[in-house]
């Protein structure tokens, strides 16, 4: 088995409609020693995509760079499957499960690959160093320097972790530099806390993660959703399992009495509160077993960790007993089902409003017959693509993706009719909505940044972004 550490620089934070601009990765053996040369690849932006200007201000990667030095998504994914997604690879990064993995899935979907097999088939799996770092800081901090942000609060940002531990990280927000830094952090944790490192690595298996929640009524859980003051860690109890390979868990640092007394309408209202809304927020979250959750038995809190984190095992036991003696779990399950139904109805309305086909990955799995046709698309030579028609697919999403796939990856093979269809699509994507269109919002943001930016390098980036927008502006 090997690790493959990877990182992306993207057009923004929207994985459904955004794009990968830079992919970087390095394979290591199980002792975290590099194997082979790293990958550092730019991926061409196509001319219906506008990056978020703020993202470019951070990464410094312009659309023009990707067009000049990059390869198409189809070319990249061919390389990815030949050289990177090899059997028994553990895909690893720093917050990759919540961010980078999603961009990869949508790219695979757009280009007629299965969006999931790269992380489970042929012995492959995924892991994430961010929650490993969080739990190490919370439970076994010895031997590692732990940083604080500018406000004096504990922080586990990659660039801060590398700085206080004097690890190489020459260019934060460059994908390859971030990969190298993540490997260095992983090596540090493995060296200083090898047992915890190995234990959490085993939890990338969803069966092992589920076992922790099954074998004890209380367990330790580290998640970005929990309070910074307790190092993102709490004592939790499982309320109930859902039908999605997940469980609803309760944060036992919070007295459940007020929530037990709520009816379902009050629970729903409290559950929907945003992060910045005033308290109380519902101390319930979904724990997904296939997302490598950082879990541990309650025994790890023995000694000073309990007081240092501001947790109380005795209170947690009392609160858990109150919860399990009530009908709170049943009410939460019904509320969750109602909220899921509401989201599904909202999704259906978006589809009625002709939501971009690019964003429709999670509407369902692809049938076996369509997978055969997907393979045919991927393996077709550019000149053979004209022989494949949208009607060859049963799934309407794939029918809609086929002409876009041709335009984005093999523009020279388009005939006049296909070019006209592509131009209509580009105009709709960039200009629909008038003053609220993607293009209008993009140009407004450039003006706002131009009024505040004084750094010459960033001024250059703004000029490049302006020129790029002018170059892809649809003709009337």
C-alpha positions in Angstrom: 0.0 0.0 0.0 1.0 3.6 -0.5 -0.2 7.0 0.4 -0.9 9.6 -2.3 -0.9 13.1 -0.8 -2.6 15.6 -3.1 -3.9 19.2 -3.1 -5.9 21.3 -5.5 -6.0 25.0 -6.3 -9.4 25.9 -7.7 -11.5 28.7 -9.2 -13.3 29.1 -5.9 -15.2 27.2 -3.3 -18.1 25.9 -5.4 -17.3 22.3 -6.4 -20.4 22.0 -8.5 -19.7 24.8 -10.8 -16.0 25.5 -10.2 -12.9 24.0 -11.7 -9.5 22.7 -10.7 -6.7 25.0 -11.9 -3.8 23.1 -10.4 -3.4 19.5 -9.3 -0.3 18.5 -7.3 0.5 15.2 -5.5 3.3 13.0 -4.2 3.2 9.3 -3.5 4.9 8.0 -0.3 5.4 4.6 1.2 3.6 3.7 4.4 6.5 5.2 6.3 5.8 8.5 4.6 9.0 8.4 2.5 8.5 9.9 -1.0 8.2 7.4 -3.9 8.9 8.6 -7.4 8.6 12.2 -8.7 5.7 14.5 -7.7 3.0 15.6 -10.0 2.4 19.3 -10.6 -0.2 19.9 -13.3 -2.1 22.9 -14.5 -5.6 22.2 -16.0 -6.9 24.4 -18.8 -10.0 26.6 -18.0 -12.5 26.5 -20.7 -14.2 29.6 -22.0 -17.5 29.3 -20.1 -15.7 29.5 -16.7 -15.0 32.6 -14.7 -12.8 32.1 -11.7 -13.6 33.9 -8.4 -11.2 36.9 -8.4 -10.6 36.5 -4.7 -9.4 32.9 -5.3 -6.9 34.1 -8.0 -5.7 36.8 -5.6 -4.7 34.0 -3.2 -3.2 31.4 -5.6 -1.7 33.7 -8.2 -2.8 31.3 -10.9 -4.4 33.1 -13.9 -6.7 31.6 -16.4 -4.2 32.5 -19.1 -1.5 30.4 -17.3 -3.8 27.4 -17.4 -4.6 27.8 -21.0 -0.9 28.3 -22.0 0.7 25.6 -19.8 -2.1 23.3 -18.8 -3.8 20.2 -20.2 -7.5 19.5 -20.7 -9.5 17.7 -18.1 -9.8 14.7 -20.3 -6.0 14.6 -20.7 -5.4 15.0 -17.0 -7.9 12.3 -16.0 -6.3 9.8 -18.4 -2.9 10.5 -16.7 -4.6 10.3 -13.3 -6.0 6.9 -13.9 -2.8 5.5 -15.4 -0.2 6.9 -13.0 -2.0 8.0 -9.8 -5.2 6.0 -9.0 -3.2 2.7 -8.8 -4.4 -0.2 -6.7 -4.0 0.0 -2.9 -3.5 3.8 -3.0 -4.7 5.8 0.1 -5.6 9.3 -1.1 -4.7 11.7 1.6 -4.5 15.5 2.1 -5.2 18.3 4.4 -9.0 18.9 4.4 -9.3 16.9 1.2 -12.4 15.0 2.2 -14.5 18.1 2.6 -13.0 20.2 -0.2 -10.6 18.6 -2.8 -12.4 15.3 -3.1 -15.6 17.1 -4.1 -13.9 18.9 -6.9 -12.4 15.7 -8.1 -15.8 13.9 -8.1 -17.4 16.6 -10.2 -14.5 16.6 -12.7 -14.7 12.9 -13.1 -18.5 13.1 -13.6 -18.2 15.8 -16.2 -15.7 13.6 -18.1 -17.6 10.3 -18.1 -15.8 8.6 -15.3 -17.3 7.0 -12.3 -17.1 9.7 -9.6 -16.5 7.3 -6.7 -14.4 4.3 -7.8 -11.1 6.1 -7.6 -11.4 6.0 -3.8 -12.7 2.5 -3.1 -12.1 0.1 -5.9 -9.0 -2.2 -6.1 -8.0 -1.6 -2.5 -8.0 2.2 -2.7 -9.2 4.4 0.1 -9.1 7.9 1.5 -7.9 9.7 4.6 -7.5 13.2 5.9 -4.7 14.7 8.0 -6.7 17.7 9.2 -8.8 15.7 11.7 -5.7 13.6 12.6 -4.0 16.9 13.6 -7.0 18.1 15.5 -7.4 14.9 17.6 -3.6 14.7 18.2 -3.7 18.3 19.5 -6.7 17.5 21.7 -5.7 14.1 23.1 -1.9 13.6 22.7 -0.3 17.0 22.1 3.1 16.1 23.5 6.2 16.6 21.3 4.5 19.0 18.8 4.2 22.7 18.8 0.6 23.9 18.4 -0.1 27.3 16.8 -2.6 30.0 17.7 -4.2 32.5 15.3 -3.8 36.3 15.4 -6.7 36.5 17.9 -4.9 34.1 20.3 -7.3 31.2 19.5 -6.0 27.6 18.8 -5.7 27.1 15.1 -4.7 24.0 13.0 -4.2 25.8 9.7 -1.5 24.1 7.7 0.7 27.2 7.2 0.7 27.8 11.0 1.4 24.2 11.9 4.4 24.2 9.6 5.7 27.6 10.8 5.7 26.8 14.6 7.3 23.4 14.0 9.9 24.8 11.6 8.7 22.6 8.7 9.3 23.5 5.1 6.4 25.3 3.5 7.8 27.8 1.1 4.6 28.9 -0.7 1.3 28.4 1.0 -1.6 28.1 -1.4 0.6 26.6 -4.1 -0.7 23.0 -4.4 2.7 21.2 -4.5 4.0 23.3 -1.6 0.9 22.4 0.4 1.4 18.7 -0.4 5.0 18.8 0.8 3.9 20.6 4.0 1.1 18.0 4.6 3.5 15.2 4.3 5.8 16.9 6.8 3.0 17.4 9.3 2.0 13.7 8.9 5.6 12.6 9.5 5.7 14.7 12.6 2.5 13.2 14.1 3.6 9.7 13.1 6.9 10.2 14.8 5.6 11.8 18.0 2.3 9.9 18.4 2.6 6.7 16.3 -0.1 4.7 18.1 -2.7 7.5 17.6 -1.6 7.9 13.9 -2.0 4.1 13.3 -5.4 4.0 15.1 -6.9 6.9 13.1 -5.5 5.4 9.9 -7.6 2.3 10.5 -10.7 4.4 10.9 -10.7 5.2 7.2 -12.5 1.8 7.0 -16.2 2.7 7.6 -16.8 -0.6 9.4 -14.1 0.3 11.9 -15.5 3.8 12.4 -19.0 2.4 13.0 -17.6 -0.1 15.5 -16.5 2.7 17.8 -20.0 4.1 18.0 -21.5 0.6 18.4 -19.2 -0.7 21.2 -19.8 2.1 23.7 -22.7 4.4 24.5 -20.2 7.3 24.9 -17.1 8.0 22.7 -14.7 10.9 22.0 -15.4 12.7 18.7 -13.2 15.4 17.1 -14.8 17.5 14.3 -14.5 21.0 12.9 -18.1 21.6 14.0 -17.1 21.6 17.7 -15.8 24.4 19.8 -12.3 25.7 19.5 -12.1 26.0 23.2 -12.3 22.2 23.6 -9.9 21.7 20.7 -12.8 20.7 18.3 -13.4 17.7 20.6 -16.3 16.5 22.7 -17.8 13.4 24.3 -20.7 12.2 22.1 -23.4 9.6 22.1 -25.2 8.0 19.1 -28.8 8.9 19.0 -29.7 6.8 16.0 -28.4 5.5 12.7 -29.9 6.9 9.5 -30.3 5.1 6.2 -27.3 6.8 4.6 -24.4 5.0 6.4 -24.4 7.7 9.0 -25.5 8.3 12.6 -27.0 11.2 14.4 -24.8 12.0 17.4 -25.3 14.4 20.3 -22.6 16.7 21.8 -22.7 15.8 25.5 -20.9 18.9 26.6 -24.4 20.5 26.2 -27.2 20.0 28.7 -30.0 18.2 26.7 -32.9 19.2 28.9 -34.0 22.3 26.9 -33.8 20.3 23.6 -35.6 17.2 25.0 -38.5 19.5 25.9 -38.8 20.9 22.3 -41.4 19.7 19.9 -40.5 18.8 16.3 -41.1 22.3 14.9 -38.8 23.9 17.5 -36.2 21.2 16.9 -36.3 21.9 13.1 -36.0 25.7 13.7 -33.1 25.3 16.0 -31.4 22.8 13.7 -31.5 25.2 10.8 -29.7 28.0 12.7 -26.6 29.2 10.9 -23.2 29.2 12.5 -23.3 32.9 13.3 -26.9 32.8 14.7 -27.3 33.4 18.4 -27.4 30.3 20.7 -28.9 27.9 21.3 -28.0 25.7 18.3 -29.0 22.1 18.2 -26.0 20.0 19.4 -26.7 17.3 17.0 -24.7 16.4 13.8 -24.5 13.7 11.2 -21.5 11.4 11.6 -20.7 9.8 8.3 -18.8 6.6 8.7 -17.2 6.8 5.2 -15.6 10.2 5.9 -12.8 8.9 8.1 -14.2 10.4 11.4 -11.8 11.0 14.2 -13.3 8.9 17.0 -11.9 7.3 20.1 -13.0 5.3 23.1 -13.8 7.3 26.3 -10.8 5.9 28.0 -8.5 8.2 26.1 -9.7 11.1 28.4 -8.2 9.5 31.5 -5.8 11.9 33.2 -5.4 15.5 32.5 -7.0 15.5 29.0 -10.5 15.7 30.5 -9.9 18.9 32.5 -7.6 20.4 29.8 -10.4 20.1 27.2 -13.1 21.4 29.7 -15.1 18.1 29.4 -16.7 16.1 32.1 -17.2 12.4 31.8 -19.7 12.4 34.8 -21.9 15.1 33.2 -21.7 13.3 29.9 -23.0 10.1 31.4 -25.8 11.9 33.1 -26.8 13.8 29.9 -26.7 10.6 27.9 -29.0 8.8 30.3 -31.5 11.7 30.0 -31.3 11.5 26.2 -31.8 7.8 25.9 -34.7 7.8 28.3 -36.6 10.3 26.2 -38.1 10.3 22.7 -35.6 13.0 21.5 -33.8 10.6 19.0 -37.1 9.7 17.3 -38.1 13.3 17.0 -34.7 14.1 15.5 -35.0 11.3 12.9 -38.5 12.6 11.8 -37.2 16.2 11.6 -34.2 15.1 9.6 -36.4 13.2 7.2 -38.6 16.2 6.8 -35.6 18.5 6.1 -34.3 15.9 3.5 -37.7 15.9 1.8 -37.7 19.7 1.7 -34.2 19.7 0.1 -35.3 17.1 -2.4 -38.3 19.2 -3.4 -36.0 22.3 -3.7 -33.7 20.3 -5.9 -36.6 19.2 -8.1 -37.5 22.8 -8.6 -33.9 23.6 -9.6 -34.2 20.9 -12.2 -37.4 22.3 -13.5 -35.6 25.6 -13.8 -32.9 23.8 -16.0 -30.1 23.7 -13.5 -26.7 23.2 -15.2 -26.1 19.6 -16.0 -22.6 20.0 -14.6 -24.0 20.3 -11.1 -26.2 17.2 -11.1 -23.8 14.5 -9.9 -25.7 13.6 -6.8 -29.1 12.9 -8.4 -28.3 9.2 -8.6 -26.0 6.5 -9.7 -25.4 5.6 -13.4 -26.7 2.3 -14.8 -24.5 -0.5 -16.0 -25.4 0.1 -19.7 -24.6 3.8 -19.4 -21.2 2.9 -17.8 -20.4 0.9 -20.9 -21.2 4.0 -23.1 -19.1 6.2 -20.7 -16.2 3.9 -21.3 -16.7 4.2 -25.0 -16.6 8.0 -24.8 -13.4 8.0 -22.7 -11.6 5.7 -25.1 -12.8 7.2 -28.3 -10.2 9.0 -30.5 -11.1 12.7 -31.1 -12.2 11.9 -34.7 -14.4 9.0 -33.4 -16.5 11.2 -31.0 -18.8 12.3 -33.8 -20.0 8.6 -34.0 -21.3 8.8 -30.4 -24.7 10.5 -29.9 -26.5 11.7 -26.8 -29.3 9.3 -27.6 -26.8 6.4 -26.9 -27.3 7.2 -23.2 -30.4 6.5 -21.0 -29.4 9.0 -18.3 -30.4 12.5 -19.3 -27.5 14.0 -17.4 -25.1 12.1 -19.6 -27.0 13.1 -22.7 -26.5 16.7 -21.7 -22.9 16.3 -20.8 -21.8 14.8 -24.1 -21.8 17.9 -26.3 -20.1 19.9 -23.4 -17.4 17.2 -23.1 -16.7 17.5 -26.8 -16.5 21.3 -26.7 -14.3 21.5 -23.7 -11.8 18.8 -24.6 -11.9 18.5 -28.4 -13.0 21.9 -29.7 -11.2 21.4 -33.0 -13.5 18.4 -33.8 -16.8 20.4 -33.5 -18.8 21.1 -36.6 -20.6 24.4 -37.2 -23.8 23.2 -35.5 -22.0 22.1 -32.4 -20.1 25.4 -32.2 -23.4 27.2 -32.4 -24.8 25.1 -29.5 -21.7 25.7 -27.5 -21.8 29.4 -28.0 -25.5 29.5 -26.9 -24.5 27.5 -23.8 -21.6 29.8 -23.0 -23.8 32.9 -23.4 -26.4 31.4 -21.1 -23.9 30.5 -18.4 -22.0 33.8 -18.5 -24.8 36.3 -19.2 -28.1 34.9 -17.9 -29.6 37.1 -15.2 -28.5 40.5 -16.5 -27.1 42.5 -13.6 -26.9 39.3 -11.4 -25.2 37.2 -14.1 -21.9 35.5 -13.5 -20.2 38.0 -15.8 -21.8 41.0 -14.1 -20.8 39.7 -10.6 -17.3 39.0 -11.8 -16.8 42.5 -13.3 -18.2 44.1 -10.2 -15.8 42.2 -7.9 -12.9 43.2 -10.1 -13.8 46.9 -9.7 -14.1 46.4 -5.9 -10.7 44.8 -5.7 -9.1 47.4 -8.0 -10.2 50.1 -5.6 -8.4 48.6 -2.7 -5.4 46.7 -4.1 -2.1 48.5 -4.1 0.4 45.6 -4.4 1.8 45.5 -8.0 1.7 41.7 -8.3 -2.0 41.7 -7.3 -2.7 44.6 -9.7 -1.2 42.5 -12.5 -3.5 39.6 -11.6 -6.5 42.0 -11.7 -5.4 43.2 -15.2 -5.1 39.6 -16.4 -8.6 38.7 -15.0 -10.0 41.7 -16.9 -8.3 40.7 -20.1 -9.5 37.1 -19.7 -13.1 38.3 -19.3 -12.9 40.4 -22.4 -11.5 37.5 -24.3 -14.4 35.1 -23.5 -17.2 37.7 -23.6 -19.9 36.2 -25.8 -20.7 37.8 -29.1 -24.1 39.5 -29.5 
